[in-house]
């Protein structure tokens, strides 16, 4: 004869199961835990000591989270060479050197540079705010001013591709905003610049974005470029050697390019890598301003304008009826 458990026991078990389910649901909805800060570095009056302390903290905690605070003057490049290393803070970084980057990610994956940092280049010659030398699958935010170079995406000197990174960049007063550069077999490719806002320097030959060589399938969206000197250029494709096959192809651009100075160039497109039509770069641009920038795209370039507004004139719009689009 089958016996039934007392009602109280069944109710108690049901209550326990219900509590377990509720607890699991609550834990599931909690946001992921942020990694603990490995070190907090606060600026002092000794720049050399601060720089050494930052590098020591990074090296001592591979894959850790370093927080910088205060006005930090760097006497040397800070290098992130371990996977999953994060650096952020509320610091203002300035260089006490020329000819090299302030922060460098070296052949490392999944690294992050946060948007709390601010880079004041003080027009130091040849100084980049950030160099991604062989960075993979990282996330990088740059806010800066008076920068000779914003972000250098560099696989030309790296052991691996500089690829599949996500960037958000805002620069006021810049000579070059982004530079994409690779070498044969080691490309700067498949990077996505989600936001790019750049105001040119008021003199010199500033360039917002320079695709030098071996750069392909990179995407720049949500871009705003302001050109305010006659020699300024927005986007340059294949700047290394226009008559060589340097594999700058299949990049994608979506930008507003505004100019207040006569003679500026919105897009300069040099010779394409392959036969026209095989590996095109697609650009959707809106040209505007008191002195509309011009296009300088060579006949053997493979830049295709799509849905572009050239100061009131639309181009690159397929001549297809609404009815055909609906079919």
C-alpha positions in Angstrom: 0.0 0.0 0.0 1.5 3.4 -1.1 1.8 5.9 1.7 1.7 9.7 1.2 4.0 12.1 2.9 2.4 14.5 5.4 1.1 17.7 3.9 3.5 19.8 6.0 6.6 18.1 4.6 5.4 18.5 1.0 4.7 22.2 1.6 8.1 22.7 3.2 9.9 21.1 0.3 7.9 23.2 -2.1 8.8 26.4 -0.2 12.5 25.4 -0.3 12.4 24.8 -4.0 10.7 28.1 -4.6 13.3 30.0 -2.6 16.1 28.3 -4.5 14.5 29.3 -7.8 14.0 32.9 -6.7 17.7 33.1 -5.5 18.9 31.7 -8.8 16.8 34.2 -10.8 18.1 37.1 -8.7 21.7 36.0 -9.1 21.2 35.6 -12.9 20.0 39.2 -13.2 22.9 40.7 -11.3 25.4 42.7 -13.5 28.8 40.9 -14.0 31.3 41.7 -11.3 33.9 44.3 -12.3 37.5 43.2 -11.9 39.1 44.5 -8.7 41.5 47.4 -9.1 45.0 45.9 -8.8 46.7 49.3 -8.2 45.7 53.0 -7.8 48.5 55.4 -8.8 48.1 59.0 -7.8 50.4 61.6 -9.4 53.1 63.2 -7.3 55.6 66.0 -8.1 58.2 63.4 -9.3 57.3 62.5 -12.9 60.0 59.9 -13.4 59.0 58.1 -10.2 55.3 58.2 -11.2 56.1 56.7 -14.6 58.1 53.9 -13.1 55.4 53.2 -10.5 52.7 52.9 -13.3 54.9 50.5 -15.3 55.7 48.4 -12.2 52.1 48.2 -11.3 51.2 47.0 -14.8 54.0 44.4 -14.9 53.2 43.2 -11.4 49.6 42.4 -12.2 49.3 40.9 -15.7 45.7 41.1 -16.8 45.0 43.5 -13.9 43.1 46.8 -13.7 45.3 49.9 -13.1 43.7 53.2 -12.0 45.5 56.5 -12.6 44.6 59.8 -10.9 45.8 63.4 -11.0 48.0 65.2 -13.5 50.5 62.6 -14.7 53.5 63.6 -16.6 55.0 60.6 -18.4 58.8 60.4 -18.9 58.6 57.3 -21.0 56.0 55.1 -22.8 53.7 53.0 -20.6 53.4 49.5 -22.2 50.6 47.0 -21.7 52.0 43.6 -22.9 49.8 41.1 -20.9 46.4 39.9 -22.2 43.3 41.4 -20.6 45.1 44.3 -19.0 42.9 47.4 -18.2 43.9 50.9 -17.5 41.6 53.8 -16.7 41.1 56.6 -14.2 40.5 60.3 -13.9 44.1 61.4 -14.8 45.3 63.9 -17.3 48.3 62.4 -19.2 51.0 64.6 -20.7 54.3 63.6 -22.3 57.8 64.8 -21.3 59.3 63.3 -24.4 59.0 63.3 -28.2 58.8 60.7 -31.0 57.0 57.9 -29.2 53.5 57.0 -27.8 52.2 57.8 -24.3 50.5 54.4 -24.0 51.3 51.3 -26.0 49.5 47.9 -26.3 52.2 45.4 -27.4 51.1 42.1 -29.0 48.4 41.7 -26.4 44.7 40.6 -26.6 41.5 41.8 -24.9 43.2 44.9 -23.4 41.2 48.1 -22.5 42.0 51.8 -22.2 39.1 53.6 -20.5 37.5 56.9 -21.3 38.2 58.4 -18.0 41.7 59.3 -19.0 42.5 62.5 -20.9 45.5 62.9 -23.2 47.1 66.4 -23.6 49.8 66.0 -26.1 51.0 69.6 -25.8 52.0 69.4 -29.5 55.0 67.2 -28.6 56.5 66.2 -31.9 55.9 62.6 -33.0 53.9 61.7 -29.9 50.9 59.4 -30.2 48.4 59.2 -27.4 47.9 55.5 -28.0 49.8 53.0 -30.1 48.1 49.6 -30.8 51.1 47.6 -31.9 49.7 44.2 -32.6 46.6 44.6 -30.4 43.7 42.1 -30.8 40.1 42.2 -29.7 40.6 45.2 -27.4 38.5 48.2 -26.5 40.0 51.7 -26.5 38.6 55.1 -25.8 40.6 58.3 -26.4 39.8 61.9 -25.4 42.5 64.3 -26.2 43.8 67.7 -27.2 46.9 69.1 -29.0 47.9 65.7 -30.3 50.4 65.0 -33.0 48.8 61.6 -33.4 45.8 60.2 -31.8 45.7 56.4 -32.2 48.3 54.5 -34.2 46.9 51.1 -35.3 50.3 49.5 -36.1 51.0 46.0 -37.3 54.0 47.1 -39.4 56.2 46.7 -36.3 54.2 44.0 -34.6 54.4 40.2 -34.2 50.7 39.8 -34.9 47.8 41.6 -36.7 46.3 44.7 -35.2 42.7 43.6 -35.7 39.2 43.4 -34.4 39.5 46.2 -31.9 36.7 48.7 -31.0 37.5 52.4 -30.6 35.8 55.6 -29.6 37.9 58.7 -30.3 37.4 62.5 -29.7 40.3 64.9 -30.4 40.3 68.6 -30.5 43.3 70.2 -32.2 45.0 67.3 -33.9 47.6 66.7 -36.7 46.6 63.1 -37.4 43.6 61.4 -35.7 44.0 57.8 -36.8 46.8 56.0 -38.7 46.3 52.5 -40.1 49.6 50.8 -41.0 50.7 47.2 -41.7 53.1 45.1 -43.6 52.9 42.1 -45.9 51.2 39.2 -44.1 50.5 41.2 -40.9 47.6 43.5 -41.6 45.7 46.2 -39.7 42.3 44.9 -40.4 38.7 44.5 -39.2 38.9 47.3 -36.6 35.7 49.2 -35.9 35.8 52.9 -34.9 32.4 53.4 -33.5 32.8 57.1 -32.9 35.3 59.5 -34.4 35.2 63.3 -33.7 38.2 65.3 -34.8 39.0 69.0 -35.2 42.2 69.8 -37.2 45.1 71.9 -36.1 44.9 75.4 -37.4 48.2 75.1 -39.3 50.4 72.6 -40.9 49.2 69.6 -43.0 46.7 67.8 -40.7 45.0 64.6 -41.7 42.1 63.1 -39.9 42.6 59.5 -40.9 45.5 58.0 -42.8 45.3 54.5 -44.3 49.0 54.0 -45.1 49.4 50.4 -46.3 48.1 46.9 -45.7 44.9 48.1 -44.1 41.6 46.4 -45.0 38.1 45.9 -43.8 38.2 48.6 -41.2 35.0 50.5 -40.4 34.6 54.1 -39.3 31.1 55.1 -38.3 29.6 58.1 -36.7 32.5 60.3 -37.8 32.6 64.1 -37.7 35.7 65.8 -39.1 36.3 69.6 -39.0 38.9 71.1 -41.3 40.0 74.6 -40.5 43.3 75.1 -42.4 43.8 75.2 -46.2 46.2 72.2 -46.2 43.9 69.9 -44.1 42.7 66.6 -45.4 40.0 64.4 -44.1 40.6 60.8 -45.2 43.6 59.5 -47.2 43.7 56.0 -48.7 47.0 54.4 -49.7 49.3 57.2 -48.7 52.5 55.1 -48.5 53.1 54.7 -52.2 50.3 55.4 -54.7 52.0 53.3 -57.4 52.6 50.1 -55.4 50.2 47.3 -54.4 50.1 48.1 -50.7 46.7 46.4 -50.1 44.5 49.2 -48.8 41.1 47.9 -49.7 37.5 47.2 -48.5 37.4 49.8 -45.8 34.1 51.4 -44.9 33.5 55.1 -44.0 30.4 57.0 -42.8 31.3 60.6 -42.1 30.3 64.3 -42.0 33.2 66.4 -43.3 33.0 70.1 -42.7 35.4 72.8 -43.8 35.8 76.6 -43.1 39.0 77.0 -45.1 39.3 77.0 -48.9 41.4 74.3 -50.5 40.8 71.5 -48.1 40.4 67.9 -49.3 37.6 65.7 -47.9 38.9 62.4 -49.4 42.1 61.6 -51.2 42.0 58.3 -52.9 45.2 57.0 -54.6 45.6 53.9 -56.8 43.6 50.9 -55.7 45.2 47.6 -54.8 43.3 45.5 -57.4 41.2 45.8 -60.5 38.5 48.4 -60.2 35.4 46.9 -58.7 37.0 43.9 -57.0 37.9 45.2 -53.6 36.1 48.6 -53.3 36.1 50.9 -50.3 32.6 52.3 -49.6 32.2 55.8 -48.3 29.0 57.6 -47.3 29.9 61.2 -46.7 28.2 64.6 -46.2 30.3 67.6 -47.2 29.5 70.9 -45.8 30.8 74.2 -44.3 31.6 77.7 -45.4 34.3 76.3 -47.8 33.1 72.9 -48.9 36.0 70.4 -49.1 36.7 68.8 -52.4 37.2 65.2 -53.5 40.6 64.1 -54.9 39.9 60.6 -56.0 42.2 59.2 -58.7 40.8 57.5 -61.8 42.4 54.2 -60.7 41.2 54.4 -57.2 38.5 52.1 -56.0 36.5 54.3 -53.6 32.8 54.1 -54.2 30.6 56.9 -52.8 27.2 55.7 -51.6 24.2 57.8 -50.5 26.5 60.9 -50.2 25.5 64.5 -50.0 28.2 66.7 -51.7 27.0 70.1 -50.4 23.4 69.6 -51.6 24.1 67.2 -54.5 23.3 63.6 -53.9 25.4 60.9 -55.4 25.7 57.2 -55.2 22.0 56.7 -54.8 20.7 53.8 -56.9 18.0 54.8 -59.4 15.4 52.3 -58.2 11.8 53.1 -57.7 10.0 52.6 -54.3 7.9 49.9 -55.9 10.9 48.0 -57.0 12.4 48.3 -53.5 9.3 46.9 -52.0 9.2 43.8 -54.2 
